[in-house]
């Protein structure tokens, strides 16, 4: 049986086939990849690039996380905290119950330029406890009520590292407020008394509490704080305006309490006789009682005559200065760093006349 051979038949108009280039001897022909192989190669390249990118992102996130932890441990992380998530009742504030007269100035400053110094808080569960910045927090709350502006619904706050004990929280507040010029010894004494009463307080006595909280103060100042604290312990709730009491008056009262067993009862009765007294009247009563051996009349009036040779010494604030006044039988002496000889004679005469008129009222 003969073999049949098949020949390519070219039809008119067909393009002649292109011959494959000859491959030199001793070399391999270039491999040809199909569409599937190309897709697999491209996908592998993309996966490799994605893995490298993810590794760089993880490294950057780890670095940022470590930096965040470091800054938070230093208390340098600041966030906007909603006012309704901040409490101010875990630690006792060394603040008077009366409204701060300078709060309006602070509010006006916040309106104009914003809050320059963030408050400090520590996280407690789902909320935050205030550590520093009671006035700033109060100003924001009042501004929110007065304006209704949502800009005051959250306040910039530095986050104190979690886990700080009650002692360190008190110390942070005390050290910040020691720079206040208007903080009174009665406020500092009340803070020490509250610290001792706190169930988490490590201090076992008033002296230990004062030494812990006011470690930045000198020894003499701590003694004054202790004397005020003992005075507040003795009088209980009888003092309605203790923060207004000057240092000299408080120390004079405590000396009387120490020396005279019945003095506290007389003082308490005298104060209870005028329950509606304001701060000025309370200070006047305390000054009378601090220098008078006998109790003052229950409804005012003149004090009983003092023994011959008795002397009364007062310190009265006059602007930024303190005037020292010494009164004795037939003599009143006023000392103030001021040249009274430079005052017009007529003005000086009117001032003296007003002084005597006030004494006779």
C-alpha positions as CSV (number, residue, x, y, z in Angstrom):
1,X,0.0,0.0,0.0
2,X,1.5,3.2,-1.1
3,X,1.8,6.2,1.4
4,X,-0.1,9.4,0.7
5,X,1.7,12.7,1.3
6,X,-0.1,15.8,2.4
7,X,1.0,19.0,0.9
8,X,0.2,22.6,2.1
9,X,-2.0,24.1,-0.5
10,X,-1.9,27.8,-1.0
11,X,-4.9,29.6,-2.1
12,X,-4.9,32.8,-4.0
13,X,-4.8,35.8,-1.5
14,X,-3.3,33.8,1.4
15,X,-0.4,35.4,3.3
16,X,2.6,33.2,3.0
17,X,3.7,31.8,6.4
18,X,6.5,33.6,8.2
19,X,9.4,31.3,8.9
20,X,10.6,31.0,12.5
21,X,14.0,32.5,13.0
22,X,16.7,30.0,12.9
23,X,18.3,29.2,16.3
24,X,22.0,29.0,16.2
25,X,23.5,25.7,17.0
26,X,24.4,25.1,20.6
27,X,21.7,27.6,22.0
28,X,18.3,27.0,23.4
29,X,15.2,28.6,22.0
30,X,13.6,31.3,24.4
31,X,10.8,29.9,26.5
32,X,7.3,31.1,25.8
33,X,5.0,31.8,28.9
34,X,1.3,31.5,28.5
35,X,-1.3,33.9,30.0
36,X,-1.8,31.7,33.1
37,X,2.0,31.7,33.9
38,X,2.2,35.5,33.5
39,X,-0.8,36.0,35.9
40,X,0.7,33.8,38.5
41,X,4.0,35.6,38.3
42,X,2.3,39.0,38.6
43,X,0.2,37.9,41.5
44,X,3.3,36.6,43.4
45,X,5.0,39.9,42.8
46,X,2.0,41.8,44.2
47,X,1.8,39.5,47.3
48,X,5.5,40.1,48.0
49,X,5.1,43.9,47.8
50,X,2.0,43.8,50.0
51,X,3.8,41.7,52.6
52,X,6.7,44.2,52.6
53,X,4.3,47.1,53.0
54,X,2.4,45.4,55.9
55,X,5.7,44.7,57.6
56,X,6.7,48.4,57.4
57,X,3.3,49.5,58.7
58,X,3.5,47.0,61.6
59,X,7.0,48.4,62.4
60,X,5.7,51.9,62.3
61,X,2.7,51.1,64.5
62,X,4.8,49.4,67.0
63,X,7.1,52.4,67.2
64,X,4.1,54.8,67.6
65,X,2.6,52.5,70.2
66,X,5.8,52.5,72.2
67,X,6.1,56.3,71.9
68,X,2.4,56.7,73.0
69,X,3.1,54.5,76.1
70,X,6.2,56.6,76.9
71,X,4.4,59.9,76.6
72,X,1.4,58.6,78.6
73,X,3.7,57.4,81.4
74,X,5.1,60.9,81.5
75,X,1.6,62.4,81.6
76,X,2.1,64.2,78.3
77,X,-0.8,62.7,76.3
78,X,-3.6,65.3,75.8
79,X,-7.1,64.5,74.6
80,X,-10.5,66.2,74.3
81,X,-12.6,64.7,77.2
82,X,-16.4,65.4,77.3
83,X,-17.3,67.3,80.5
84,X,-20.0,64.7,81.5
85,X,-17.3,62.0,81.7
86,X,-15.2,64.0,84.3
87,X,-15.8,63.7,88.0
88,X,-14.2,65.8,90.7
89,X,-15.2,63.9,93.9
90,X,-12.5,61.3,94.5
91,X,-10.1,63.7,96.2
92,X,-11.1,66.6,98.4
93,X,-10.5,70.0,96.8
94,X,-8.6,72.7,98.6
95,X,-11.3,75.2,97.5
96,X,-13.7,77.5,99.3
97,X,-17.4,76.7,98.8
98,X,-17.9,80.3,97.7
99,X,-17.6,81.2,94.0
100,X,-14.2,82.3,92.8
101,X,-14.4,86.0,92.0
102,X,-11.7,85.6,89.3
103,X,-13.5,82.9,87.5
104,X,-15.2,85.4,85.1
105,X,-11.7,86.6,84.0
106,X,-10.7,83.0,83.3
107,X,-13.9,82.5,81.2
108,X,-13.2,85.6,79.2
109,X,-9.7,84.5,78.5
110,X,-11.0,81.1,77.3
111,X,-13.5,82.8,75.0
112,X,-10.8,84.9,73.4
113,X,-7.7,82.7,73.1
114,X,-8.9,79.2,74.3
115,X,-7.5,77.1,77.1
116,X,-3.7,77.5,77.3
117,X,-3.1,74.9,80.0
118,X,-5.0,71.6,79.8
119,X,-6.5,70.1,83.0
120,X,-5.1,66.7,84.2
121,X,-7.3,63.6,84.7
122,X,-6.8,60.0,85.5
123,X,-9.0,57.3,83.9
124,X,-11.5,55.6,86.3
125,X,-13.5,52.9,84.5
126,X,-15.6,54.5,81.7
127,X,-14.9,58.0,83.0
128,X,-12.2,60.2,84.3
129,X,-11.3,61.7,87.7
130,X,-10.0,65.3,87.9
131,X,-6.5,65.6,89.3
132,X,-5.6,69.3,88.5
133,X,-7.6,72.1,87.0
134,X,-10.8,72.6,89.1
135,X,-11.2,76.3,88.1
136,X,-10.6,75.5,84.4
137,X,-13.2,72.7,84.5
138,X,-15.7,74.9,86.3
139,X,-15.1,77.7,83.7
140,X,-15.8,75.3,80.8
141,X,-19.0,74.0,82.5
142,X,-20.3,77.5,83.1
143,X,-19.4,78.5,79.5
144,X,-21.3,75.5,78.1
145,X,-24.4,76.4,80.2
146,X,-24.2,80.2,79.3
147,X,-23.5,79.8,75.6
148,X,-24.8,76.4,74.6
149,X,-21.7,76.2,72.3
150,X,-20.6,72.6,71.7
151,X,-17.0,73.9,71.7
152,X,-17.2,73.9,75.5
153,X,-18.7,70.4,75.8
154,X,-15.2,68.8,75.8
155,X,-12.1,70.1,77.5
156,X,-8.4,69.5,76.7
157,X,-7.0,67.2,79.3
158,X,-3.6,65.6,80.0
159,X,-4.0,61.9,80.9
160,X,-2.2,61.0,84.1
161,X,-0.7,57.5,84.0
162,X,-3.2,55.0,85.3
163,X,-2.4,53.2,88.5
164,X,-1.3,56.2,90.5
165,X,-2.3,55.9,94.2
166,X,-4.4,58.4,96.1
167,X,-1.3,59.8,97.7
168,X,0.3,60.8,94.4
169,X,-3.0,62.3,93.2
170,X,-3.3,64.5,96.3
171,X,0.4,65.5,95.9
172,X,-0.1,66.6,92.3
173,X,-3.1,68.7,93.3
174,X,-1.3,70.2,96.3
175,X,1.9,71.1,94.5
176,X,0.0,72.8,91.7
177,X,-2.1,74.9,94.2
178,X,0.7,75.8,96.5
179,X,1.7,78.4,93.9
180,X,-1.7,80.1,94.2
181,X,-1.3,83.4,96.1
182,X,-4.8,83.3,97.5
183,X,-4.8,79.8,99.0
184,X,-5.4,80.1,102.7
185,X,-4.1,78.1,105.6
186,X,-7.6,77.0,106.4
187,X,-8.0,75.4,102.9
188,X,-4.7,73.6,103.2
189,X,-5.6,72.4,106.7
190,X,-8.9,71.1,105.5
191,X,-7.2,69.2,102.7
192,X,-4.9,67.5,105.2
193,X,-7.9,66.6,107.4
194,X,-9.7,65.1,104.5
195,X,-6.7,63.2,103.4
196,X,-6.4,61.5,106.8
197,X,-10.1,60.6,106.6
198,X,-9.8,59.0,103.2
199,X,-10.0,55.2,103.5
200,X,-7.2,54.8,100.9
201,X,-4.9,57.3,102.7
202,X,-1.7,55.6,103.8
203,X,-1.1,58.4,106.5
204,X,-2.0,57.3,110.0
205,X,-2.0,60.8,111.6
206,X,-2.5,64.4,110.8
207,X,1.2,65.2,111.2
208,X,2.1,62.4,108.7
209,X,-0.6,63.6,106.3
210,X,0.8,67.2,106.4
211,X,4.4,66.0,106.0
212,X,3.3,63.9,102.9
213,X,1.1,66.4,101.2
214,X,3.1,69.5,101.9
215,X,6.6,68.1,101.4
216,X,7.4,71.0,99.2
217,X,6.6,73.6,101.9
218,X,9.1,74.6,104.6
219,X,8.8,73.3,108.1
220,X,7.4,76.6,109.6
221,X,4.6,76.6,107.0
222,X,3.7,73.0,107.8
223,X,3.5,73.9,111.5
224,X,1.0,76.7,110.6
225,X,-1.0,74.2,108.6
226,X,-1.1,71.8,111.5
227,X,-2.3,74.6,113.9
228,X,-5.1,75.5,111.6
229,X,-6.1,71.9,111.2
230,X,-6.2,71.5,115.0
231,X,-8.3,74.7,115.2
232,X,-10.8,73.3,112.6
233,X,-10.9,70.0,114.5
234,X,-11.8,71.9,117.7
235,X,-14.5,74.1,116.2
236,X,-16.1,71.5,113.9
237,X,-18.7,73.2,111.6
238,X,-18.9,76.4,113.6
239,X,-16.7,78.4,111.2
240,X,-18.7,79.4,108.2
241,X,-16.0,81.3,106.4
242,X,-12.7,79.6,107.5
243,X,-10.9,80.3,104.2
244,X,-11.2,84.0,104.8
245,X,-9.2,83.7,108.1
246,X,-5.8,85.3,108.0
247,X,-2.8,83.4,109.3
248,X,-2.2,85.6,112.3
249,X,-5.8,85.4,113.5
250,X,-5.9,81.6,113.1
251,X,-2.7,81.2,115.1
252,X,-3.9,83.6,117.8
253,X,-7.2,81.6,118.2
254,X,-5.4,78.3,118.4
255,X,-3.1,79.7,121.2
256,X,-6.3,80.6,123.2
257,X,-7.7,77.2,122.5
258,X,-4.6,75.5,123.8
259,X,-4.3,77.7,127.0
260,X,-8.0,78.0,128.0
261,X,-10.1,74.8,128.2
262,X,-13.4,76.6,128.0
263,X,-12.5,78.9,125.1
264,X,-13.8,76.6,122.4
265,X,-17.3,76.5,123.9
266,X,-17.4,80.3,124.3
267,X,-16.3,80.8,120.8
268,X,-18.8,78.3,119.4
269,X,-21.7,79.9,121.4
270,X,-20.7,83.4,120.1
271,X,-20.6,82.2,116.5
272,X,-23.9,80.3,116.8
273,X,-25.6,83.5,118.0
274,X,-25.2,85.0,114.5
275,X,-25.9,82.2,112.1
276,X,-26.4,84.5,109.1
277,X,-23.1,86.4,109.5
278,X,-21.0,87.1,106.4
279,X,-17.2,86.6,106.2
280,X,-16.5,90.2,107.3
281,X,-18.6,89.9,110.4
282,X,-17.2,86.5,111.3
283,X,-13.7,87.8,111.1
284,X,-14.7,90.7,113.4
285,X,-16.1,88.3,116.0
286,X,-13.0,86.1,115.8
287,X,-10.7,89.1,116.3
288,X,-12.7,90.2,119.3
289,X,-12.6,86.8,120.9
290,X,-8.9,86.2,120.0
291,X,-7.9,89.2,122.1
292,X,-10.6,89.3,124.8
293,X,-10.3,87.1,127.9
294,X,-14.1,87.2,128.3
295,X,-16.7,86.3,125.8
296,X,-18.2,89.1,123.7
297,X,-21.9,90.0,124.3
298,X,-24.2,87.7,122.2
299,X,-25.7,90.4,120.1
300,X,-22.7,92.8,119.7
301,X,-22.1,95.9,121.7
302,X,-19.0,97.0,123.6
303,X,-16.5,94.6,125.0
304,X,-16.0,94.5,128.8
305,X,-13.1,96.7,130.0
306,X,-9.7,95.1,129.7
307,X,-7.1,94.9,132.4
308,X,-4.7,97.8,132.6
309,X,-1.7,97.4,130.4
310,X,-3.5,95.1,128.0
311,X,-2.6,95.5,124.3
312,X,-4.3,94.5,121.1
313,X,-2.3,93.8,117.9
314,X,-4.0,93.5,114.5
315,X,-2.8,92.9,111.0
316,X,-5.0,94.4,108.4
317,X,-4.6,93.9,104.6
318,X,-4.4,97.1,102.6
319,X,-4.1,96.3,98.9
320,X,-0.9,94.3,98.5
321,X,0.5,95.5,101.9
322,X,-0.2,94.5,105.5
323,X,-0.8,97.2,108.1
324,X,0.1,96.4,111.7
325,X,-2.1,98.2,114.3
326,X,-1.4,98.2,118.0
327,X,-4.0,99.5,120.4
328,X,-3.7,100.0,124.1
329,X,-5.2,102.2,126.8
330,X,-5.1,105.7,125.4
331,X,-3.0,104.9,122.4
332,X,-3.4,103.6,118.8
333,X,-0.4,103.0,116.6
334,X,-0.6,102.2,112.9
335,X,2.4,100.9,111.0
336,X,2.5,100.6,107.2
337,X,5.4,101.0,104.7
338,X,4.1,104.4,103.6
339,X,5.2,108.0,104.1
340,X,2.1,109.5,105.9
341,X,3.8,112.9,106.2
342,X,3.5,113.3,102.5
343,X,-0.3,113.1,102.7
344,X,-2.2,116.4,102.5
345,X,-3.0,117.6,106.1
346,X,-6.7,118.0,105.3
347,X,-7.0,114.5,103.8
348,X,-5.2,113.0,106.8
349,X,-7.5,114.9,109.2
350,X,-10.6,113.5,107.4
351,X,-9.3,110.0,107.5
352,X,-8.6,110.2,111.3
353,X,-12.1,111.6,111.8
354,X,-13.6,108.8,109.8
355,X,-11.6,106.3,111.9
356,X,-13.1,107.6,115.1
357,X,-16.6,107.8,113.6
358,X,-16.3,104.1,112.6
359,X,-15.3,103.2,116.2
360,X,-18.3,105.0,117.7
361,X,-20.8,103.2,115.5
